[in-house]
């Protein structure tokens, strides 16, 4: 039996927010612009994070 997942703290929480923002913007790019491979730079700019 596994224990419940603990909420992320500190750097883990920030990393999770960044990861979620990048995933969300990747999906938005594909939906809005099609599946031509969007660049990482384009996605991170839209997500408001640095690469």
N, C-alpha and C positions, 0 to 999 in steps of 0.2 A: 504494500500500500504506500503510495507516495504522499508526501506532505504537501499542503497547499503552497502555491507559489507565492513567495514574498514579494511585496511591491518593490520596484527598483528604487535605489537611493543614490544620491549624488551623481557621479558621472554616468552611472547606469541609466538613470532616468533621462538625462540629457541625450545620451546615445539612443535610447528608445524613441524619444521625440524626434530626433534627427532622422532616424531610420524610417519612422512612420511618415514624416514629411516627404522624404525622397520617394517612398513607395506611392504615396498619394499623388504626387506630381507626375510620376512615371505613368500612372494610370490615366490621369487627366491629359497628358501629352498624347498618349495613344488614342484616346477617345476623340480629342479635338483635332489632331493633326494626322491621324492614321498611324500605321505600324511601320512606316519608314523608321529605321532605328534612330531614335532621338539621341543626341549627344549627352554625355554625362554633364557637361558644362551647362547645356540648356536646361536640363532637369534641375540641377542644383541651383541655378539662378532663379528658376520659378519657385523652388522650395525655400529660397532664402537662406541657404546654407553654403559654406565654402567647400571647395574640393581640394 
